[in-house]
C-alpha cells in the first residue's frame, strides 16, 4: 500500500479534506469533539504524515476567498453570495465580497487587491469579455471559478458554473410558437461587456427563426421609462397577430409592468408576458407571471464546492497547481408557468 494522503484520511473519517486540513493545522473552531476523535484515529490508523511542502502551503493559507460580483444591487448577487457563504463558512473560510459595478477597470483593481491580500481563491462573475483580464489570477496559481457569465475565450482548464440560458430559451421559444404567438419581443438591459442575457437573446432568436416567427430585440441601455413606454406602444402598432413580451432580467420586469399599466395593456389579453427572475415576487402580480427561474444559490454552492476542490488539489500536488480539479458545470433553468400566457 502506498503512502496515505489527506484524501485517504478524509475518506476514512467520513469528513471533507478541508476539515482534515483544519485539524492538522490545529484549527479546531466549530469542530466537534467527535469529529476530532474520528480524524485522530484515522490519522493514526493510516499512519498519515503531511509532506513538508503541503505543510508549508497550509501555513501560508489565509482561509479567505474573494468574490467579485458584477452588480451588488441585483438580487441575483445577494442570492449567489448566500449560496457561496453557506458552503464556505462551515469549512472555515471567510468570504470577501467586492462589487465591480460592471466596470472592467474596477474589476481589475479588485483582482489586484485580492491577490495582494493572498486570498486562497477567487470566484468571479466576470465583467470583461476576454479572459486576458483574469490572467493574473492564473499566473498566481490561485484557484478560480467563473460564475454566471462566460468570457468568449475562456481556456479549457478554467472552471465555469453557469445556467443553461440558451437551451432553456430555445425550449420556451418553441413552446411560445405552439401557443400561437407570432411575435416575440425580447427586452434586455446589458450593463457590461459580457452578460448572461446575450445567450438568452440567441436562444429566443434561434427558436423564432426555426418556427418562422417575428423576433424583435429591444436593448434599453441607459434609456428611461418614457423611452420604453414609447417603444412598447410603437412595436405593438407595427406587428400583426399575438405578441409576447419577454424580460431577460427581474429588475427590468418592474419597468415593463409600469409601462404596460400606463398604456392600459393587459396580459394575457393584449400581450403575453414572460420574465427571467431569481425570486418569485411576480406571483403576486395579477394571476402571476410566467417565469424562467435560475437558482443563484445553487450556482453559488456549486462554485464554492469546486473552488474547495481546487484548493485541495493545490495542497496535494503544489507543483501542478489547482486547475486539475477544474470543472464545467451547467445547471438547469426551470419554467414556472402562470396565467400571463394564453392557454396557460
C-alpha positions as CSV (number, residue, x, y, z in Angstrom):
1,X,0.0,0.0,0.0
2,X,1.3,3.5,-1.0
3,X,1.8,6.4,1.4
4,X,-1.5,7.7,2.8
5,X,-2.8,11.1,1.6
6,X,-5.0,13.6,3.2
7,X,-7.8,12.4,0.9
8,X,-7.4,8.9,2.3
9,X,-7.8,10.3,5.9
10,X,-10.9,12.3,4.9
11,X,-12.5,9.3,3.3
12,X,-11.6,7.1,6.3
13,X,-13.0,9.6,8.8
14,X,-16.1,10.4,6.7
15,X,-15.3,14.2,6.6
16,X,-14.1,16.7,4.0
17,X,-10.4,17.2,3.1
18,X,-10.8,20.8,4.3
19,X,-11.9,19.6,7.7
20,X,-8.8,17.3,7.9
21,X,-6.6,20.2,6.9
22,X,-8.1,22.3,9.7
23,X,-7.4,19.5,12.2
24,X,-3.8,19.1,11.1
25,X,-3.2,22.8,11.4
26,X,-4.8,23.0,14.9
27,X,-7.9,25.0,13.8
28,X,-10.5,23.3,15.9
29,X,-13.1,26.1,16.0
30,X,-16.5,24.8,15.2
31,X,-15.2,21.2,15.1
32,X,-17.0,18.8,17.4
33,X,-15.0,16.5,19.7
34,X,-16.4,13.5,17.9
35,X,-15.0,14.8,14.5
36,X,-11.6,15.4,16.1
37,X,-11.6,11.9,17.5
38,X,-12.5,10.4,14.2
39,X,-9.8,12.2,12.3
40,X,-7.2,11.5,15.0
41,X,-8.0,7.8,14.9
42,X,-7.9,7.8,11.1
43,X,-4.5,9.6,11.0
44,X,-3.1,7.0,13.4
45,X,-4.6,4.0,11.7
46,X,-3.4,5.1,8.2
47,X,0.0,6.3,9.6
48,X,-0.5,9.6,7.8
49,X,2.3,12.2,7.8
50,X,1.8,15.5,6.0
51,X,4.5,16.3,3.4
52,X,6.7,19.3,4.2
53,X,5.6,21.1,1.0
54,X,1.9,20.6,1.8
55,X,2.5,21.7,5.4
56,X,4.2,24.9,4.2
57,X,1.3,25.6,1.8
58,X,-1.3,25.2,4.6
59,X,0.7,27.6,6.8
60,X,0.5,30.2,4.0
61,X,-3.3,29.9,3.7
62,X,-5.4,32.8,4.8
63,X,-8.8,31.0,4.8
64,X,-10.3,33.9,2.9
65,X,-12.0,33.6,-0.5
66,X,-12.5,36.6,-2.8
67,X,-15.9,37.0,-4.5
68,X,-16.4,39.7,-7.2
69,X,-19.9,40.3,-8.5
70,X,-21.0,42.4,-11.4
71,X,-23.7,44.4,-9.7
72,X,-24.3,44.1,-6.0
73,X,-27.7,45.9,-6.2
74,X,-29.1,42.9,-8.2
75,X,-30.9,40.3,-6.1
76,X,-29.0,37.7,-8.1
77,X,-25.8,38.8,-6.5
78,X,-27.2,38.5,-3.0
79,X,-28.5,35.0,-3.6
80,X,-25.3,34.0,-5.2
81,X,-23.3,35.2,-2.2
82,X,-25.7,33.3,0.1
83,X,-25.0,30.0,-1.7
84,X,-21.3,30.6,-1.6
85,X,-21.2,31.6,2.0
86,X,-23.3,28.7,3.2
87,X,-20.8,26.3,1.6
88,X,-17.6,28.0,2.6
89,X,-18.3,29.3,6.1
90,X,-18.8,25.8,7.7
91,X,-15.5,24.8,6.1
92,X,-13.6,27.6,7.9
93,X,-13.5,30.2,5.2
94,X,-14.4,33.9,5.2
95,X,-15.7,35.5,2.0
96,X,-14.5,38.9,1.0
97,X,-17.3,40.4,-1.3
98,X,-16.5,43.0,-3.8
99,X,-18.7,44.9,-6.3
100,X,-17.3,45.5,-9.8
101,X,-20.3,47.7,-10.8
102,X,-20.0,46.1,-14.2
103,X,-16.7,48.0,-14.8
104,X,-13.7,46.2,-16.2
105,X,-11.4,48.8,-14.7
106,X,-12.9,48.5,-11.2
107,X,-12.8,44.7,-11.5
108,X,-9.1,44.8,-12.5
109,X,-8.3,46.8,-9.4
110,X,-10.3,44.4,-7.1
111,X,-8.5,41.4,-8.5
112,X,-5.1,43.0,-7.8
113,X,-6.3,43.9,-4.3
114,X,-7.5,40.3,-3.6
115,X,-4.2,38.9,-4.9
116,X,-2.2,41.3,-2.7
117,X,-4.1,40.1,0.3
118,X,-3.2,36.5,-0.5
119,X,-6.7,35.1,-0.7
120,X,-6.9,31.3,-1.1
121,X,-9.0,31.5,-4.2
122,X,-11.4,33.7,-6.3
123,X,-15.0,33.3,-7.5
124,X,-15.7,35.9,-10.2
125,X,-18.9,36.9,-12.0
126,X,-16.9,38.5,-14.9
127,X,-17.4,41.9,-16.3
128,X,-14.8,41.6,-19.1
129,X,-15.4,39.9,-22.4
130,X,-12.0,38.4,-22.8
131,X,-10.1,36.2,-20.4
132,X,-6.9,38.1,-20.5
133,X,-8.5,40.3,-17.8
134,X,-8.1,37.4,-15.4
135,X,-4.7,36.1,-16.5
136,X,-3.1,37.5,-13.4
137,X,-5.1,35.0,-11.2
138,X,-3.8,32.1,-13.3
139,X,-0.2,33.4,-13.1
140,X,-0.6,33.5,-9.3
141,X,-1.8,29.9,-9.5
142,X,-4.9,30.8,-7.4
143,X,-8.0,28.6,-7.6
144,X,-10.5,30.3,-9.8
145,X,-14.2,29.7,-10.7
146,X,-16.1,31.9,-13.1
147,X,-19.8,32.0,-12.5
148,X,-22.9,33.1,-14.5
149,X,-21.2,35.0,-17.3
150,X,-18.8,33.2,-19.7
151,X,-15.9,35.1,-21.4
152,X,-15.7,34.3,-25.1
153,X,-12.2,32.8,-25.0
154,X,-12.4,31.0,-21.6
155,X,-9.5,28.5,-21.5
156,X,-10.4,24.8,-21.3
157,X,-8.7,24.3,-17.9
158,X,-10.7,27.1,-16.1
159,X,-13.8,26.3,-14.1
160,X,-17.2,27.7,-15.2
161,X,-20.5,27.4,-13.4
162,X,-23.5,28.7,-15.4
163,X,-27.1,28.1,-16.1
164,X,-28.3,26.6,-19.4
165,X,-29.6,30.0,-20.6
166,X,-29.6,29.4,-24.4
167,X,-31.1,25.9,-24.3
168,X,-33.9,27.0,-21.9
169,X,-34.8,29.9,-24.1
170,X,-34.9,27.8,-27.2
171,X,-37.2,25.4,-25.4
172,X,-39.5,28.2,-24.2
173,X,-39.4,29.8,-27.7
174,X,-40.7,26.5,-29.2
175,X,-43.4,26.4,-26.5
176,X,-44.5,30.0,-27.3
177,X,-44.8,29.1,-31.0
178,X,-47.1,26.2,-30.1
179,X,-49.2,28.6,-28.1
180,X,-49.8,30.6,-31.2
181,X,-47.6,33.7,-30.6
182,X,-46.5,35.2,-33.9
183,X,-44.2,37.9,-32.5
184,X,-41.5,37.6,-29.8
185,X,-40.3,40.9,-28.4
186,X,-37.3,40.5,-26.0
187,X,-36.2,43.2,-23.7
188,X,-32.7,43.4,-22.2
189,X,-30.5,45.8,-20.3
190,X,-26.8,44.9,-20.7
191,X,-24.6,47.0,-18.5
192,X,-21.2,45.3,-19.1
193,X,-19.0,43.9,-21.8
194,X,-20.4,40.4,-21.1
195,X,-23.8,39.3,-19.9
196,X,-25.8,36.1,-19.5
197,X,-28.6,37.9,-21.3
198,X,-26.6,37.5,-24.6
199,X,-27.1,33.7,-24.5
200,X,-30.8,34.2,-23.8
201,X,-31.2,36.5,-26.7
202,X,-29.6,34.0,-29.0
203,X,-31.8,31.2,-27.7
204,X,-35.1,33.1,-28.4
205,X,-33.7,34.4,-31.8
206,X,-32.9,30.8,-32.9
207,X,-36.3,29.5,-31.8
208,X,-38.2,32.3,-33.6
209,X,-36.3,31.6,-36.8
210,X,-36.9,27.9,-36.6
211,X,-40.6,28.4,-36.0
212,X,-40.9,31.3,-38.6
213,X,-41.9,33.9,-36.0
214,X,-41.0,37.6,-36.0
215,X,-38.2,38.3,-33.5
216,X,-37.6,41.8,-32.1
217,X,-34.8,42.7,-29.6
218,X,-35.1,45.9,-27.6
219,X,-31.9,46.8,-25.7
220,X,-32.7,49.5,-23.1
221,X,-29.2,50.5,-22.2
222,X,-29.4,53.9,-20.3
223,X,-32.9,54.7,-21.7
224,X,-35.6,55.7,-19.2
225,X,-39.2,54.5,-18.9
226,X,-40.5,57.3,-21.1
227,X,-38.5,55.8,-24.0
228,X,-39.5,52.3,-23.0
229,X,-43.2,53.2,-23.0
230,X,-42.9,54.8,-26.4
231,X,-41.0,51.7,-27.8
232,X,-43.7,49.3,-26.5
233,X,-46.5,51.4,-28.0
234,X,-44.7,51.6,-31.3
235,X,-43.8,48.0,-31.5
236,X,-47.4,46.9,-30.9
237,X,-48.7,49.2,-33.7
238,X,-46.4,47.6,-36.3
239,X,-46.9,43.9,-35.6
240,X,-49.7,41.6,-36.6
241,X,-51.0,38.7,-34.5
242,X,-50.5,37.6,-30.9
243,X,-47.4,39.1,-29.3
244,X,-45.3,38.1,-26.3
245,X,-43.0,40.3,-24.3
246,X,-40.0,38.7,-22.6
247,X,-37.9,40.4,-19.9
248,X,-34.4,39.0,-19.6
249,X,-33.9,40.1,-16.0
250,X,-36.0,40.6,-12.9
251,X,-35.3,44.3,-12.3
252,X,-36.3,45.1,-15.9
253,X,-39.7,43.5,-15.3
254,X,-40.6,46.3,-12.9
255,X,-40.2,48.9,-15.7
256,X,-42.1,46.8,-18.2
257,X,-45.0,46.3,-15.8
258,X,-45.1,50.1,-15.1
259,X,-45.3,50.9,-18.8
260,X,-47.9,48.3,-19.5
261,X,-50.1,49.8,-16.8
262,X,-49.7,53.3,-18.1
263,X,-50.6,52.2,-21.6
264,X,-53.6,50.2,-20.3
265,X,-52.2,47.0,-21.8
266,X,-53.3,43.8,-20.1
267,X,-51.8,40.4,-20.0
268,X,-52.5,37.8,-21.3
269,X,-55.5,39.5,-23.1
270,X,-53.4,42.0,-25.1
271,X,-49.9,40.6,-24.9
272,X,-48.2,37.5,-23.3
273,X,-45.6,38.2,-20.6
274,X,-42.6,36.2,-19.5
275,X,-39.6,37.1,-17.4
276,X,-36.4,35.7,-16.1
277,X,-36.3,36.2,-12.3
278,X,-34.4,35.0,-9.3
279,X,-37.2,35.2,-6.7
280,X,-40.9,34.9,-7.1
281,X,-42.4,38.3,-6.2
282,X,-44.1,38.3,-9.6
283,X,-46.5,35.6,-8.5
284,X,-48.4,38.4,-6.7
285,X,-48.9,40.4,-9.9
286,X,-52.4,39.8,-11.4
287,X,-52.6,36.0,-11.8
288,X,-48.8,35.6,-11.7
289,X,-46.1,35.9,-14.4
290,X,-44.6,33.0,-16.3
291,X,-41.0,32.8,-15.1
292,X,-37.8,31.3,-16.3
293,X,-36.1,30.7,-12.9
294,X,-32.4,30.0,-12.4
295,X,-31.1,29.2,-8.9
296,X,-28.4,31.7,-7.9
297,X,-27.9,30.0,-4.5
298,X,-27.2,26.6,-6.3
299,X,-24.9,28.3,-8.7
300,X,-23.0,29.7,-5.7
301,X,-22.9,26.4,-3.9
302,X,-21.5,24.6,-7.0
303,X,-18.9,27.3,-7.5
304,X,-17.8,27.1,-3.8
305,X,-17.6,23.3,-3.9
306,X,-15.4,23.3,-6.9
307,X,-13.2,26.1,-5.5
308,X,-12.6,24.0,-2.4
309,X,-11.7,21.0,-4.7
310,X,-9.1,23.2,-6.4
311,X,-7.7,24.3,-3.0
312,X,-7.4,20.7,-2.0
313,X,-5.8,19.8,-5.4
314,X,-3.2,22.5,-4.9
315,X,-2.3,21.2,-1.5
316,X,-1.9,17.6,-2.8
317,X,0.2,18.5,-5.8
318,X,1.7,22.0,-5.3
319,X,3.8,21.7,-8.5
320,X,0.7,21.1,-10.7
321,X,-1.4,23.8,-9.1
322,X,-5.2,23.8,-8.6
323,X,-6.5,23.6,-12.2
324,X,-6.5,19.8,-12.5
325,X,-9.7,20.0,-10.4
326,X,-11.4,22.5,-12.7
327,X,-14.9,21.6,-13.9
328,X,-17.5,23.0,-16.3
329,X,-20.9,22.9,-14.6
330,X,-24.2,23.8,-16.2
331,X,-27.3,24.0,-14.1
332,X,-30.9,23.8,-15.4
333,X,-33.3,26.8,-15.7
334,X,-36.8,25.8,-14.7
335,X,-40.0,27.1,-16.1
336,X,-42.6,28.3,-13.6
337,X,-45.9,28.5,-15.5
338,X,-48.5,31.2,-14.8
339,X,-51.5,32.8,-16.5
340,X,-49.6,35.6,-18.1
341,X,-49.6,33.5,-21.3
342,X,-52.6,32.4,-23.4
343,X,-53.9,29.0,-22.6
344,X,-51.6,28.5,-19.6
